[in-house]
Amino acid sequence: MSARIAAVALLVTLGVAGCDKNCQSTCYHIYDPGECGINIGGVSEKDLKDQCITECTEALKRTGPMGTYDPYVPHDTENVELRNEKQAAEWMDCVWSATCEELEPTSGGICDPIP
């Protein structure tokens, strides 16, 4: 009986943790075929996820202001990058509040950076 309780507790914990916004879940939401499935020609899904997680995680390690960064405004340049934890947090909020169609970079999507 205690093994069953432990298994249920683990599933509840994983379910709750899976709902939190973090770099990994946000990047998977963008690129995983079972979710938004954004596909950038010539780059593997794994590489897109890895690059996304690395950029987001590195930004979370730095403090700083929002500055002019606004993920809800489509950008004309591909050189948008997350510079600090405030920008990364706002980016994650944008990704989770947008539809998959709004994230699609080929249609002038929002929530940059999405390569």
N, CA, C and O atoms as a printed pandas DataFrame, in Angstrom:
     atom_number atom_name residue_name chain_id  residue_number  x_coord  y_coord  z_coord
0              1         N          MET        A               1    0.810   -1.190    0.000
1              2        CA          MET        A               1    0.000    0.000    0.000
2              3         C          MET        A               1    0.859    1.262    0.000
3              4         O          MET        A               1    0.505    2.245   -0.651
4              5         N          SER        A               2    1.992    1.251    0.726
5              6        CA          SER        A               2    2.842    2.432    0.780
6              7         C          SER        A               2    3.491    2.709   -0.580
7              8         O          SER        A               2    3.758    3.867   -0.899
8              9         N          ALA        A               3    3.748    1.689   -1.379
9             10        CA          ALA        A               3    4.294    1.885   -2.719
10            11         C          ALA        A               3    3.279    2.606   -3.597
11            12         O          ALA        A               3    3.648    3.456   -4.408
12            13         N          ARG        A               4    2.012    2.271   -3.440
13            14        CA          ARG        A               4    0.957    2.923   -4.220
14            15         C          ARG        A               4    0.848    4.394   -3.822
15            16         O          ARG        A               4    0.697    5.258   -4.686
16            17         N          ILE        A               5    0.922    4.681   -2.540
17            18        CA          ILE        A               5    0.864    6.065   -2.057
18            19         C          ILE        A               5    2.057    6.849   -2.590
19            20         O          ILE        A               5    1.907    7.992   -3.024
20            21         N          ALA        A               6    3.238    6.241   -2.560
21            22        CA          ALA        A               6    4.438    6.905   -3.080
22            23         C          ALA        A               6    4.300    7.192   -4.569
23            24         O          ALA        A               6    4.706    8.256   -5.037
24            25         N          ALA        A               7    3.735    6.257   -5.310
25            26        CA          ALA        A               7    3.546    6.447   -6.749
26            27         C          ALA        A               7    2.569    7.583   -7.025
27            28         O          ALA        A               7    2.809    8.401   -7.914
28            29         N          VAL        A               8    1.484    7.645   -6.284
29            30        CA          VAL        A               8    0.505    8.720   -6.442
30            31         C          VAL        A               8    1.141   10.055   -6.085
31            32         O          VAL        A               8    0.937   11.045   -6.787
32            33         N          ALA        A               9    1.909   10.094   -5.003
33            34        CA          ALA        A               9    2.580   11.326   -4.591
34            35         C          ALA        A               9    3.544   11.805   -5.676
35            36         O          ALA        A               9    3.629   13.003   -5.948
36            37         N          LEU        A              10    4.269   10.874   -6.294
37            38        CA          LEU        A              10    5.195   11.227   -7.364
38            39         C          LEU        A              10    4.444   11.797   -8.557
39            40         O          LEU        A              10    4.875   12.801   -9.126
40            41         N          LEU        A              11    3.348   11.191   -8.947
41            42        CA          LEU        A              11    2.566   11.688  -10.072
42            43         C          LEU        A              11    2.000   13.075   -9.795
43            44         O          LEU        A              11    1.988   13.932  -10.679
44            45         N          VAL        A              12    1.536   13.294   -8.582
45            46        CA          VAL        A              12    1.015   14.611   -8.218
46            47         C          VAL        A              12    2.129   15.638   -8.289
47            48         O          VAL        A              12    1.931   16.730   -8.820
48            49         N          THR        A              13    3.300   15.304   -7.760
49            50        CA          THR        A              13    4.434   16.217   -7.786
50            51         C          THR        A              13    4.848   16.537   -9.212
51            52         O          THR        A              13    5.084   17.700   -9.538
52            53         N          LEU        A              14    4.940   15.529  -10.067
53            54        CA          LEU        A              14    5.305   15.755  -11.461
54            55         C          LEU        A              14    4.257   16.589  -12.170
55            56         O          LEU        A              14    4.604   17.455  -12.973
56            57         N          GLY        A              15    3.017   16.356  -11.902
57            58        CA          GLY        A              15    1.945   17.126  -12.518
58            59         C          GLY        A              15    1.986   18.574  -12.116
59            60         O          GLY        A              15    1.798   19.454  -12.956
60            61         N          VAL        A              16    2.228   18.843  -10.852
61            62        CA          VAL        A              16    2.302   20.219  -10.371
62            63         C          VAL        A              16    3.540   20.891  -10.945
63            64         O          VAL        A              16    3.461   22.022  -11.423
64            65         N          ALA        A              17    4.683   20.211  -10.906
65            66        CA          ALA        A              17    5.914   20.796  -11.425
66            67         C          ALA        A              17    5.801   21.055  -12.920
67            68         O          ALA        A              17    6.370   22.024  -13.423
68            69         N          GLY        A              18    5.080   20.210  -13.629
69            70        CA          GLY        A              18    4.940   20.376  -15.063
70            71         C          GLY        A              18    4.144   21.604  -15.456
71            72         O          GLY        A              18    4.239   22.056  -16.597
72            73         N          CYS        A              19    3.364   22.153  -14.543
73            74        CA          CYS        A              19    2.528   23.311  -14.833
74            75         C          CYS        A              19    3.261   24.621  -14.620
75            76         O          CYS        A              19    2.818   25.658  -15.113
76            77         N          ASP        A              20    4.355   24.599  -13.911
77            78        CA          ASP        A              20    5.105   25.817  -13.634
78            79         C          ASP        A              20    5.790   26.316  -14.899
79            80         O          ASP        A              20    6.218   25.528  -15.742
80            81         N          LYS        A              21    5.886   27.632  -15.016
81            82        CA          LYS        A              21    6.621   28.217  -16.128
82            83         C          LYS        A              21    8.097   28.142  -15.786
83            84         O          LYS        A              21    8.529   28.654  -14.753
84            85         N          ASN        A              22    8.863   27.510  -16.643
85            86        CA          ASN        A              22   10.307   27.504  -16.501
86            87         C          ASN        A              22   10.890   27.406  -17.906
87            88         O          ASN        A              22   10.160   27.235  -18.882
88            89         N          CYS        A              23   12.200   27.516  -17.995
89            90        CA          CYS        A              23   12.839   27.514  -19.318
90            91         C          CYS        A              23   12.548   26.240  -20.089
91            92         O          CYS        A              23   12.198   26.290  -21.268
92            93         N          GLN        A              24   12.693   25.099  -19.428
93            94        CA          GLN        A              24   12.511   23.832  -20.130
94            95         C          GLN        A              24   11.080   23.661  -20.627
95            96         O          GLN        A              24   10.867   23.325  -21.792
96            97         N          SER        A              25   10.098   23.890  -19.757
97            98        CA          SER        A              25    8.712   23.689  -20.189
98            99         C          SER        A              25    8.309   24.696  -21.262
99           100         O          SER        A              25    7.529   24.370  -22.157
100          101         N          THR        A              26    8.831   25.905  -21.177
101          102        CA          THR        A              26    8.504   26.928  -22.170
102          103         C          THR        A              26    9.102   26.574  -23.521
103          104         O          THR        A              26    8.426   26.684  -24.544
104          105         N          CYS        A              27   10.354   26.152  -23.537
105          106        CA          CYS        A              27   11.013   25.782  -24.790
106          107         C          CYS        A              27   10.359   24.548  -25.415
107          108         O          CYS        A              27   10.193   24.477  -26.633
108          109         N          TYR        A              28    9.994   23.589  -24.585
109          110        CA          TYR        A              28    9.306   22.409  -25.101
110          111         C          TYR        A              28    7.945   22.810  -25.674
111          112         O          TYR        A              28    7.535   22.283  -26.708
112          113         N          HIS        A              29    7.247   23.729  -25.021
113          114        CA          HIS        A              29    5.954   24.197  -25.513
114          115         C          HIS        A              29    6.096   24.784  -26.922
115          116         O          HIS        A              29    5.238   24.574  -27.780
116          117         N          ILE        A              30    7.173   25.512  -27.146
117          118        CA          ILE        A              30    7.388   26.143  -28.445
118          119         C          ILE        A              30    7.697   25.113  -29.526
119          120         O          ILE        A              30    7.093   25.139  -30.598
120          121         N          TYR        A              31    8.636   24.204  -29.250
121          122        CA          TYR        A              31    9.200   23.361  -30.304
122          123         C          TYR        A              31    8.676   21.926  -30.374
123          124         O          TYR        A              31    8.823   21.280  -31.411
124          125         N          ASP        A              32    8.079   21.416  -29.320
125          126        CA          ASP        A              32    7.636   20.028  -29.319
126          127         C          ASP        A              32    6.481   19.841  -30.305
127          128         O          ASP        A              32    5.525   20.617  -30.287
128          129         N          PRO        A              33    6.557   18.824  -31.162
129          130        CA          PRO        A              33    5.489   18.587  -32.140
130          131         C          PRO        A              33    4.129   18.339  -31.497
131          132         O          PRO        A              33    3.102   18.584  -32.130
132          133         N          GLY        A              34    4.097   17.864  -30.265
133          134        CA          GLY        A              34    2.837   17.638  -29.570
134          135         C          GLY        A              34    2.240   18.910  -28.994
135          136         O          GLY        A              34    1.112   18.907  -28.501
136          137         N          GLU        A              35    3.005   20.005  -29.056
137          138        CA          GLU        A              35    2.506   21.297  -28.576
138          139         C          GLU        A              35    2.471   22.260  -29.765
139          140         O          GLU        A              35    1.719   22.022  -30.710
140          141         N          CYS        A              36    3.263   23.344  -29.750
141          142        CA          CYS        A              36    3.213   24.277  -30.883
142          143         C          CYS        A              36    3.971   23.774  -32.099
143          144         O          CYS        A              36    3.601   24.092  -33.229
144          145         N          GLY        A              37    5.022   22.997  -31.891
145          146        CA          GLY        A              37    5.737   22.394  -33.010
146          147         C          GLY        A              37    6.370   23.381  -33.973
147          148         O          GLY        A              37    6.423   23.123  -35.176
148          149         N          ILE        A              38    6.858   24.527  -33.455
149          150        CA          ILE        A              38    7.534   25.489  -34.319
150          151         C          ILE        A              38    8.744   24.782  -34.931
151          152         O          ILE        A              38    9.531   24.153  -34.225
152          153         N          ASN        A              39    8.877   24.890  -36.227
153          154        CA          ASN        A              39    9.946   24.210  -36.946
154          155         C          ASN        A              39   10.746   25.241  -37.721
155          156         O          ASN        A              39   10.203   25.976  -38.545
156          157         N          ILE        A              40   12.044   25.285  -37.446
157          158        CA          ILE        A              40   12.940   26.189  -38.149
158          159         C          ILE        A              40   13.752   25.332  -39.125
159          160         O          ILE        A              40   14.521   24.468  -38.703
160          161         N          GLY        A              41   13.585   25.565  -40.388
161          162        CA          GLY        A              41   14.211   24.739  -41.420
162          163         C          GLY        A              41   15.700   24.498  -41.197
163          164         O          GLY        A              41   16.464   25.427  -40.938
164          165         N          GLY        A              42   16.088   23.249  -41.301
165          166        CA          GLY        A              42   17.484   22.886  -41.202
166          167         C          GLY        A              42   18.018   22.707  -39.801
167          168         O          GLY        A              42   19.176   22.326  -39.633
168          169         N          VAL        A              43   17.211   22.970  -38.788
169          170        CA          VAL        A              43   17.663   22.821  -37.401
170          171         C          VAL        A              43   16.795   21.762  -36.738
171          172         O          VAL        A              43   15.569   21.809  -36.832
172          173         N          SER        A              44   17.428   20.812  -36.071
173          174        CA          SER        A              44   16.671   19.729  -35.449
174          175         C          SER        A              44   15.870   20.245  -34.252
175          176         O          SER        A              44   16.230   21.237  -33.620
176          177         N          GLU        A              45   14.795   19.555  -33.967
177          178        CA          GLU        A              45   13.966   19.893  -32.810
178          179         C          GLU        A              45   14.805   19.892  -31.531
179          180         O          GLU        A              45   14.667   20.789  -30.700
180          181         N          LYS        A              46   15.664   18.902  -31.371
181          182        CA          LYS        A              46   16.519   18.807  -30.186
182          183         C          LYS        A              46   17.438   20.022  -30.070
183          184         O          LYS        A              46   17.582   20.596  -28.991
184          185         N          ASP        A              47   18.057   20.409  -31.183
185          186        CA          ASP        A              47   18.948   21.568  -31.164
186          187         C          ASP        A              47   18.184   22.853  -30.838
187          188         O          ASP        A              47   18.686   23.699  -30.099
188          189         N          LEU        A              48   16.983   23.001  -31.382
189          190        CA          LEU        A              48   16.168   24.182  -31.082
190          191         C          LEU        A              48   15.829   24.247  -29.594
191          192         O          LEU        A              48   15.933   25.301  -28.967
192          193         N          LYS        A              49   15.423   23.104  -29.039
193          194        CA          LYS        A              49   15.093   23.059  -27.607
194          195         C          LYS        A              49   16.326   23.356  -26.757
195          196         O          LYS        A              49   16.262   24.138  -25.808
196          197         N          ASP        A              50   17.446   22.726  -27.103
197          198        CA          ASP        A              50   18.675   22.923  -26.326
198          199         C          ASP        A              50   19.128   24.379  -26.355
199          200         O          ASP        A              50   19.494   24.942  -25.324
200          201         N          GLN        A              51   19.101   24.983  -27.539
201          202        CA          GLN        A              51   19.508   26.391  -27.684
202          203         C          GLN        A              51   18.580   27.295  -26.874
203          204         O          GLN        A              51   19.038   28.207  -26.186
204          205         N          CYS        A              52   17.307   27.045  -26.957
205          206        CA          CYS        A              52   16.301   27.828  -26.248
206          207         C          CYS        A              52   16.496   27.729  -24.736
207          208         O          CYS        A              52   16.500   28.743  -24.038
208          209         N          ILE        A              53   16.655   26.514  -24.238
209          210        CA          ILE        A              53   16.833   26.304  -22.796
210          211         C          ILE        A              53   18.109   26.978  -22.314
211          212         O          ILE        A              53   18.117   27.604  -21.254
212          213         N          THR        A              54   19.180   26.856  -23.078
213          214        CA          THR        A              54   20.453   27.474  -22.693
214          215         C          THR        A              54   20.327   28.986  -22.625
215          216         O          THR        A              54   20.756   29.598  -21.647
216          217         N          GLU        A              55   19.744   29.600  -23.653
217          218        CA          GLU        A              55   19.606   31.055  -23.680
218          219         C          GLU        A              55   18.742   31.546  -22.520
219          220         O          GLU        A              55   19.090   32.523  -21.856
220          221         N          CYS        A              56   17.637   30.883  -22.279
221          222        CA          CYS        A              56   16.735   31.269  -21.196
222          223         C          CYS        A              56   17.413   31.105  -19.835
223          224         O          CYS        A              56   17.343   32.001  -18.993
224          225         N          THR        A              57   18.060   29.978  -19.624
225          226        CA          THR        A              57   18.722   29.702  -18.347
226          227         C          THR        A              57   19.840   30.694  -18.077
227          228         O          THR        A              57   20.005   31.153  -16.947
228          229         N          GLU        A              58   20.605   31.027  -19.100
229          230        CA          GLU        A              58   21.695   31.996  -18.931
230          231         C          GLU        A              58   21.130   33.381  -18.582
231          232         O          GLU        A              58   21.701   34.090  -17.754
232          233         N          ALA        A              59   20.025   33.764  -19.203
233          234        CA          ALA        A              59   19.411   35.062  -18.903
234          235         C          ALA        A              59   18.939   35.113  -17.454
235          236         O          ALA        A              59   19.040   36.155  -16.806
236          237         N          LEU        A              60   18.426   34.002  -16.944
237          238        CA          LEU        A              60   17.944   33.973  -15.560
238          239         C          LEU        A              60   19.063   34.167  -14.541
239          240         O          LEU        A              60   18.797   34.503  -13.387
240          241         N          LYS        A              61   20.289   33.964  -14.949
241          242        CA          LYS        A              61   21.435   34.120  -14.045
242          243         C          LYS        A              61   21.875   35.570  -13.894
243          244         O          LYS        A              61   22.688   35.886  -13.025
244          245         N          ARG        A              62   21.336   36.464  -14.747
245          246        CA          ARG        A              62   21.763   37.865  -14.736
246          247         C          ARG        A              62   20.610   38.777  -14.306
247          248         O          ARG        A              62   19.461   38.560  -14.691
248          249         N          THR        A              63   20.925   39.779  -13.520
249          250        CA          THR        A              63   19.927   40.777  -13.145
250          251         C          THR        A              63   19.991   41.923  -14.144
251          252         O          THR        A              63   20.986   42.103  -14.847
252          253         N          GLY        A              64   18.925   42.684  -14.192
253          254        CA          GLY        A              64   18.915   43.831  -15.088
254          255         C          GLY        A              64   17.497   44.303  -15.342
255          256         O          GLY        A              64   16.534   43.650  -14.940
256          257         N          PRO        A              65   17.372   45.435  -16.006
257          258        CA          PRO        A              65   16.061   46.018  -16.281
258          259         C          PRO        A              65   15.437   45.438  -17.549
259          260         O          PRO        A              65   16.104   44.763  -18.333
260          261         N          MET        A              66   14.165   45.710  -17.733
261          262        CA          MET        A              66   13.474   45.317  -18.966
262          263         C          MET        A              66   14.027   46.096  -20.149
263          264         O          MET        A              66   14.101   45.574  -21.261
264          265         N          GLY        A              67   14.415   47.347  -19.912
265          266        CA          GLY        A              67   14.897   48.178  -21.014
266          267         C          GLY        A              67   13.809   48.335  -22.056
267          268         O          GLY        A              67   12.646   48.538  -21.709
268          269         N          THR        A              68   14.164   48.246  -23.318
269          270        CA          THR        A              68   13.187   48.402  -24.401
270          271         C          THR        A              68   12.601   47.065  -24.846
271          272         O          THR        A              68   11.780   47.021  -25.762
272          273         N          TYR        A              69   13.016   45.981  -24.207
273          274        CA          TYR        A              69   12.531   44.652  -24.591
274          275         C          TYR        A              69   11.039   44.522  -24.316
275          276         O          TYR        A              69   10.590   44.779  -23.199
276          277         N          ASP        A              70   10.276   44.130  -25.315
277          278        CA          ASP        A              70    8.845   43.873  -25.174
278          279         C          ASP        A              70    8.494   42.678  -26.059
279          280         O          ASP        A              70    8.368   42.822  -27.275
280          281         N          PRO        A              71    8.336   41.494  -25.452
281          282        CA          PRO        A              71    8.095   40.303  -26.264
282          283         C          PRO        A              71    6.752   40.300  -26.985
283          284         O          PRO        A              71    6.539   39.494  -27.891
284          285         N          TYR        A              72    5.853   41.185  -26.598
285          286        CA          TYR        A              72    4.528   41.201  -27.218
286          287         C          TYR        A              72    4.502   41.985  -28.528
287          288         O          TYR        A              72    3.488   41.995  -29.225
288          289         N          VAL        A              73    5.605   42.638  -28.863
289          290        CA          VAL        A              73    5.705   43.406  -30.093
290          291         C          VAL        A              73    6.594   42.646  -31.067
291          292         O          VAL        A              73    7.744   42.352  -30.743
292          293         N          PRO        A              74    6.087   42.319  -32.256
293          294        CA          PRO        A              74    6.944   41.636  -33.240
294          295         C          PRO        A              74    8.163   42.508  -33.562
295          296         O          PRO        A              74    8.052   43.727  -33.689
296          297         N          HIS        A              75    9.316   41.867  -33.690
297          298        CA          HIS        A              75   10.550   42.590  -33.966
298          299         C          HIS        A              75   10.939   42.435  -35.431
299          300         O          HIS        A              75   10.643   41.421  -36.064
300          301         N          ASP        A              76   11.605   43.457  -35.955
301          302        CA          ASP        A              76   12.066   43.429  -37.342
302          303         C          ASP        A              76   13.403   42.718  -37.487
303          304         O          ASP        A              76   13.829   42.419  -38.603
304          305         N          THR        A              77   14.060   42.448  -36.383
305          306        CA          THR        A              77   15.404   41.882  -36.439
306          307         C          THR        A              77   15.449   40.490  -35.835
307          308         O          THR        A              77   14.638   40.155  -34.971
308          309         N          GLU        A              78   16.379   39.693  -36.282
309          310        CA          GLU        A              78   16.564   38.358  -35.722
310          311         C          GLU        A              78   17.536   38.377  -34.547
311          312         O          GLU        A              78   17.823   37.326  -33.974
312          313         N          ASN        A              79   18.043   39.541  -34.180
313          314        CA          ASN        A              79   19.073   39.642  -33.149
314          315         C          ASN        A              79   18.517   39.887  -31.757
315          316         O          ASN        A              79   19.241   40.384  -30.894
316          317         N          VAL        A              80   17.272   39.561  -31.514
317          318        CA          VAL        A              80   16.683   39.728  -30.192
318          319         C          VAL        A              80   17.225   38.620  -29.296
319          320         O          VAL        A              80   17.237   37.451  -29.683
320          321         N          GLU        A              81   17.671   38.987  -28.100
321          322        CA          GLU        A              81   18.128   37.979  -27.157
322          323         C          GLU        A              81   17.689   38.364  -25.751
323          324         O          GLU        A              81   17.517   39.540  -25.432
324          325         N          LEU        A              82   17.513   37.345  -24.925
325          326        CA          LEU        A              82   17.161   37.567  -23.530
326          327         C          LEU        A              82   18.442   37.915  -22.780
327          328         O          LEU        A              82   19.408   37.153  -22.802
328          329         N          ARG        A              83   18.446   39.071  -22.114
329          330        CA          ARG        A              83   19.658   39.540  -21.453
330          331         C          ARG        A              83   19.658   39.325  -19.946
331          332         O          ARG        A              83   20.722   39.270  -19.329
332          333         N          ASN        A              84   18.469   39.203  -19.342
333          334        CA          ASN        A              84   18.430   39.085  -17.882
334          335         C          ASN        A              84   17.146   38.403  -17.417
335          336         O          ASN        A              84   16.293   38.031  -18.223
336          337         N          GLU        A              85   17.027   38.247  -16.087
337          338        CA          GLU        A              85   15.914   37.493  -15.517
338          339         C          GLU        A              85   14.558   38.158  -15.727
339          340         O          GLU        A              85   13.557   37.458  -15.881
340          341         N          LYS        A              86   14.495   39.477  -15.739
341          342        CA          LYS        A              86   13.217   40.155  -15.975
342          343         C          LYS        A              86   12.728   39.908  -17.400
343          344         O          LYS        A              86   11.547   39.644  -17.626
344          345         N          GLN        A              87   13.631   39.995  -18.334
345          346        CA          GLN        A              87   13.263   39.739  -19.727
346          347         C          GLN        A              87   12.863   38.279  -19.931
347          348         O          GLN        A              87   11.897   37.990  -20.637
348          349         N          ALA        A              88   13.602   37.364  -19.316
349          350        CA          ALA        A              88   13.277   35.938  -19.450
350          351         C          ALA        A              88   11.906   35.627  -18.858
351          352         O          ALA        A              88   11.136   34.865  -19.443
352          353         N          ALA        A              89   11.599   36.206  -17.714
353          354        CA          ALA        A              89   10.296   35.975  -17.082
354          355         C          ALA        A              89    9.166   36.525  -17.958
355          356         O          ALA        A              89    8.135   35.872  -18.123
356          357         N          GLU        A              90    9.355   37.704  -18.510
357          358        CA          GLU        A              90    8.323   38.301  -19.372
358          359         C          GLU        A              90    8.175   37.499  -20.656
359          360         O          GLU        A              90    7.066   37.346  -21.168
360          361         N          TRP        A              91    9.286   36.986  -21.181
361          362        CA          TRP        A              91    9.260   36.147  -22.374
362          363         C          TRP        A              91    8.450   34.876  -22.115
363          364         O          TRP        A              91    7.619   34.491  -22.938
364          365         N          MET        A              92    8.693   34.217  -20.963
365          366        CA          MET        A              92    7.945   33.008  -20.638
366          367         C          MET        A              92    6.456   33.311  -20.502
367          368         O          MET        A              92    5.624   32.544  -20.986
368          369         N          ASP        A              93    6.108   34.427  -19.847
369          370        CA          ASP        A              93    4.700   34.816  -19.734
370          371         C          ASP        A              93    4.083   35.008  -21.119
371          372         O          ASP        A              93    2.951   34.591  -21.364
372          373         N          CYS        A              94    4.828   35.636  -22.016
373          374        CA          CYS        A              94    4.346   35.871  -23.379
374          375         C          CYS        A              94    4.076   34.549  -24.087
375          376         O          CYS        A              94    3.016   34.364  -24.683
376          377         N          VAL        A              95    5.039   33.629  -24.020
377          378        CA          VAL        A              95    4.890   32.340  -24.703
378          379         C          VAL        A              95    3.646   31.611  -24.211
379          380         O          VAL        A              95    2.889   31.059  -25.010
380          381         N          TRP        A              96    3.435   31.608  -22.912
381          382        CA          TRP        A              96    2.304   30.848  -22.363
382          383         C          TRP        A              96    0.964   31.551  -22.579
383          384         O          TRP        A              96   -0.087   30.914  -22.500
384          385         N          SER        A              97    0.990   32.863  -22.851
385          386        CA          SER        A              97   -0.277   33.562  -23.084
386          387         C          SER        A              97   -0.624   33.648  -24.568
387          388         O          SER        A              97   -1.753   33.989  -24.921
388          389         N          ALA        A              98    0.335   33.343  -25.436
389          390        CA          ALA        A              98    0.119   33.432  -26.882
390          391         C          ALA        A              98   -0.422   32.123  -27.442
391          392         O          ALA        A              98   -0.248   31.058  -26.850
392          393         N          THR        A              99   -1.073   32.220  -28.578
393          394        CA          THR        A              99   -1.455   31.018  -29.311
394          395         C          THR        A              99   -0.231   30.539  -30.088
395          396         O          THR        A              99    0.716   31.298  -30.296
396          397         N          CYS        A             100   -0.254   29.304  -30.506
397          398        CA          CYS        A             100    0.859   28.771  -31.297
398          399         C          CYS        A             100    1.026   29.560  -32.591
399          400         O          CYS        A             100    2.153   29.789  -33.031
400          401         N          GLU        A             101   -0.063   29.973  -33.196
401          402        CA          GLU        A             101    0.007   30.760  -34.426
402          403         C          GLU        A             101    0.709   32.090  -34.182
403          404         O          GLU        A             101    1.454   32.560  -35.042
404          405         N          GLU        A             102    0.485   32.695  -33.033
405          406        CA          GLU        A             102    1.137   33.971  -32.707
406          407         C          GLU        A             102    2.642   33.809  -32.506
407          408         O          GLU        A             102    3.401   34.762  -32.682
408          409         N          LEU        A             103    3.071   32.604  -32.138
409          410        CA          LEU        A             103    4.499   32.346  -31.919
410          411         C          LEU        A             103    5.254   32.082  -33.217
411          412         O          LEU        A             103    6.479   32.201  -33.249
412          413         N          GLU        A             104    4.560   31.732  -34.265
413          414        CA          GLU        A             104    5.183   31.334  -35.530
414          415         C          GLU        A             104    5.987   32.491  -36.123
415          416         O          GLU        A             104    5.409   33.500  -36.528
416          417         N          PRO        A             105    7.324   32.354  -36.179
417          418        CA          PRO        A             105    8.157   33.459  -36.674
418          419         C          PRO        A             105    7.923   33.796  -38.146
419          420         O          PRO        A             105    8.137   34.940  -38.549
420          421         N          THR        A             106    7.496   32.845  -38.945
421          422        CA          THR        A             106    7.283   33.120  -40.364
422          423         C          THR        A             106    6.069   33.999  -40.619
423          424         O          THR        A             106    5.905   34.529  -41.718
424          425         N          SER        A             107    5.222   34.159  -39.618
425          426        CA          SER        A             107    4.049   35.016  -39.772
426          427         C          SER        A             107    4.178   36.280  -38.930
427          428         O          SER        A             107    3.174   36.863  -38.522
428          429         N          GLY        A             108    5.425   36.708  -38.667
429          430        CA          GLY        A             108    5.651   37.927  -37.875
430          431         C          GLY        A             108    5.299   37.734  -36.418
431          432         O          GLY        A             108    4.766   38.644  -35.783
432          433         N          GLY        A             109    5.589   36.564  -35.880
433          434        CA          GLY        A             109    5.188   36.186  -34.538
434          435         C          GLY        A             109    5.717   37.061  -33.424
435          436         O          GLY        A             109    6.641   37.855  -33.597
436          437         N          ILE        A             110    5.091   36.882  -32.271
437          438        CA          ILE        A             110    5.491   37.599  -31.075
438          439         C          ILE        A             110    6.329   36.668  -30.189
439          440         O          ILE        A             110    6.580   35.517  -30.544
440          441         N          CYS        A             111    6.739   37.167  -29.076
441          442        CA          CYS        A             111    7.513   36.429  -28.059
442          443         C          CYS        A             111    8.935   36.128  -28.525
443          444         O          CYS        A             111    9.466   35.051  -28.254
444          445         N          ASP        A             112    9.544   37.073  -29.219
445          446        CA          ASP        A             112   10.953   36.913  -29.583
446          447         C          ASP        A             112   11.789   36.833  -28.314
447          448         O          ASP        A             112   11.467   37.521  -27.345
448          449         N          PRO        A             113   12.828   36.040  -28.271
449          450        CA          PRO        A             113   13.432   35.377  -29.402
450          451         C          PRO        A             113   12.878   33.982  -29.640
451          452         O          PRO        A             113   12.888   33.138  -28.744
452          453         N          ILE        A             114   12.407   33.753  -30.821
453          454        CA          ILE        A             114   12.104   32.422  -31.350
454          455         C          ILE        A             114   12.798   32.413  -32.706
455          456         O          ILE        A             114   12.335   33.061  -33.645
456          457         N          PRO        A             115   13.909   31.681  -32.816
457          458        CA          PRO        A             115   14.712   31.745  -34.046
458          459         C          PRO        A             115   13.908   31.471  -35.296
459          460         O          PRO        A             115   14.455   31.492  -36.399
